Amino acid sequence: MTMEWQSLTKTQKFLITLALIAVLPFAPELLLIADIAGIEVLLSCLVIYYRPLLLKLQTALDEGKKMLGIVQHCVGNSSMNRPGVYFTQTSFYTLAVFLFGTGSFALIFLMPGLLISG
């Protein structure tokens, strides 16, 4: 099925022209094809010309979806989703920060020295 430029609507012409303005600076040889062979051949050549880039983009999107699924699985099975484990770990870490944090060292070692010397 061939598509003639005259039979396109103004919106279709505008969108194709916009796409060509975006693409042709990176492939100026396609402008010669458009001039000689016409818009139908140019659109076919654009698809052929940018096919490797489109395949790489599709592969990257598939890899991203796969990684997102792995991350969702890991977060779903992590201890954050188990209230008993999460509460135990949170209590332990809070106690550790309270006992061994900089504030407790200041209270244990520095405050007595300041109180005695003052």
Buried (B, 14 or more C-beta within 10 A) or exposed (E): EEEEEEEBEEEEEEEBEEEBEEBBEEEEEBEEBBEEEBBBEBBEBBEEBBEEEEEEEEEEEEEEEEEEEEEEEEEEEEEEEEEEEEEEEEEEEEEEEEEEEEEEEEEEEEEEEEEEEE
